[in-house]
Amino acid sequence: MSELMVSAGEAARRLGVAPATVQRWVDSGVLHAERTPGGHRRIYVTELRRLIGANRPATLSGPLAEWFDVLMTGDPIKVKTALIASHLETGSWADTADEVACAIAEIGRRWEAGACQIFEEHAATEALRRAAASCAADMRYADDAPAAALFTIVNERHTLGLALAELVLAEAGWRSIWIGEGPPADELPSLITKLSPRLALVSASAASRPSAVALYQAALMRAAAAAGIELMFAGGGAWRDEAGARRVVTFKDLRQALTH
């Protein structure tokens, strides 16, 4: 079986650097790459794992280490207990969500480096999703609370960030309408009409193709403008800056956007 290879662009995404940096590393011999018949660079996944592993700290410390350990148990009850304890300490779901998001990113980097297995990553993220949903279910909001629809772009399965965002929204006095994986673009006007949210918080991960993000964003802008609702774009996707919409990167950004 041939070894898995990825493009220079995908290698840059996994390493968290610019494509030009990957090209420079290939040219200088830091990364080994092959050339396709068309002249495109292809890089072995084992090469990426070697480079990531060489630059990861052997041990973690502080809150990152604590979150890493509890998430790797894969136990939703332990994760929920840790979420509640962190919220009591920080006094803000946004601060807690940003902390735990850093730990999830660390688990992803360690998987890329071959330091943990994919089932461990899946167990950790599922435990966090279930724990966050349980915490959100315990929270109360006013009967006349404004509603926010939470969903991803179509064909995007990364919904964990939205589960954490639900906690931030609830703390700010919002009611969440959980949709999860996004509907087709042609259903967006119907979604807004039937659910009547004041806000749509839509996420896309860095794994989503920029062209897919752009098409969905254009449909969102049309539907939101027609209905007069607010839009917020979240996640690591290639969202464009748009007048009439807000880009939120961290959960603190979301909290600030909700209160201004």
N, C-alpha and C positions, 0 to 999 in steps of 0.2 A: 504494500500500500504506500503511495507517495505521501511525503510529509506535507502537512497543511501549510500553505503560504497565503499571504495577504498583500494587498497593494500598499504602496508607500503612504497613501492617504489614510488607510485603515490603521496602518502601523502608527502613524502620527496620533490618531485618535486614541488608540490604546495606551500610548506612552504619555499622552497629555502634552504634546509639543506641536509646533508648527510643522507642516509638511516640508518646508525648506530645511528645518533642522534635521529631519530624517534623511533628506538627500545629502546634507553635509556629512552626517555620520556615516552614510554608505560610502561616500567619496573618500572619507578619511580612514575607512576600515573599521570604525567602531561597530557598525552593523554589516553583516554579510548579506548580500542580495543577489538574486539571479535576474537575468533579463529575459523578457518574453520575445518572441520573434518580432513583435512590433516595437521593441525597445523600451517597454515599461518595466520598472523595477517591481520585483516580487520578493517579499521578505519572509523567511521561515518564522512560524510562530515560536519555535524553540529559541530563536535568536531574540525575540522580544522578551520572552520569559527570562532568558539569561541576563539581559540588560536590566530589566525591572528588578530581578532578584539581587543583582549586584548593588543596586542603589536603594534597597529597602533597609530600614534599621532592623537589627536583629531582635530588639525588644521594643515594646511600646511603653509609654508611661502616662500617668495622669488619667483624665476622663476618657481619652481615646482607648487606653488599655482596658479600662473598666468596661466600657461599652463593647469593645471587641470580645472580651471574655464572655459577657452575658449573652450577646447575640449568637456566639458560636455554640451555645448550649442548644439552640433551636427550640427552646421552651417558651411558649407564649406567656405563661404565667410569670416566669422569672423576668421576662422582658417587660411585661406590664408593670410589675413591681418596681423595676428600675426606672421606667418612664415616670411613674408617679413620684418616686423619690427624687428624681432629677427635677421635676417640675416644682416640687416643694422647695428645693434648694435654689433654683434659678428664678422662680417666680414668674416664669414665662414659658408657654409652650413653644414659642418661636426659638428661644435659646436652647431648649431641650432638643427640638427637632434638628437644629443646626449641628448640635453635638453628635447626635446619633447618625445623622447623614454622613458625617466625616468617618465614622466607624464603618458604615456600610461601604463607603468608597474604598476604605482600606481593605476590607474583605475582598472587594472586586480586584484591587491591585494585587493582592496576594494570590488570588486565583490565576490572574494573568501570569504571575511569576512561577506558578506551579507549586505554591506553598500551601494551598488548600484545594480541595476537590469541589467540583461544581455542585454536587449534592449538598455539601456543607454550606455553600453560598446560598443555594435555594432554600435550605432549611432556616438559615438566619433571616433572610428577607421575608419569608412567609411568617415566621414567628413575630417579626416586627409589625408586619401588616395586620395580623390578627390582634396583636396587643394594642396597636394604635386604634383599630376599629372598636375594640372593647372600651378603651378610654373615652373615645368620642361618644359611644352609646351611653356612657354614664353621665355625660354633661347635659345641662338643660339650657334652653333658650326661650325667649319670650314668644308668645303666640304670634306677635306681629313682627318677628325678626325677619330681616331681609334674607333672601335666598340666593345661594350661589350654586351654580351647576358645575360639577367637577368631572372632567373627562380628558382623555388624551386625544391626539390626532388619530385618524383611522389607521388600523393595522399596527398600532403601537401598544405593546403589552406592559410597559413599565408604569405601573400605577402606584408604586410605593410612596413616591413623593406626594401624591395627592392624598394618600391616607394620613400622612403627617400634616399636610396643609389643612385637613379637616379639623384638626385640633386647634390650629392657629385661628381658623375662622370662627370656631365655636367660642373661643376665649374672647374674640372681638365682638361677639353678639350676633353672629351669622348662623343661619341654618343651611346645612349642606344638602344638595340634591346629588346623590352619588350615582354617576353613570359608569365611570371606569373607562373601559376601552371605548374610544370614540366612534360615533356613528358615521356613516358615509356623509360626504359633504352635502349631498342633495337633501339630507334629512335635517340639516341644521335649522332652517327656518321653522320647520314643524316642531322641533325640540324646544325652541325658544317660545313659540306661540303657546304650546301646551303646558309647559312647565313654568313659564313666566318668571325666570330668575332675574334678579337685578344685576347679577354678575356672572360671567362665565370664566372660570379659571381652567385654562387648557394647557396641557403639558406635552412636550415632545422630548425624547432623549437624544443624546448625541448619536445614537445608532440609527436614527431616522434619516432618510435621504433628504438633503436640502431641498430638492425639487418637490418632494412630497410635502414637506413642511410649508413651502411657499404656496402650493396649490391650496392646501387646507386653510392656511392663514388668510388667503384672499377670500375664500368662501365664508370664513368666520367674520371677516370685516364687513362683508356685504350683509350678512344676516344680522349682525349686531347693530349696524347702522340703521337698518330697516325697523328694528324693534326698539332702538334707543336704549340698549343695555351696555354695561361696562364690560371690557375685555381685559384679561390679564394673561400673559404668556409666560409659562414656567418651564423648567427643565433645561437640559443642555442642548436642545435642538437649535437649528440655524434660523431662529426667528428674526425677521427684519424689524427695524424700528418703524413704528407706524403711529401717525397722529391719531389720537382717540383710543389708544391701547397702551397698557403699561407692561413693561418687562420686569419680572421678578426673578432674581437669581437665588437668593437665600431666603430662608423663612423669616429672618428679620426684615428683609425687603418686603415680604408679603404683609407682615404685621404693620409696617409703616404705611404701606399703600392702603390698607384697610382703615387706617385711622386718620388719613389726610384726604 
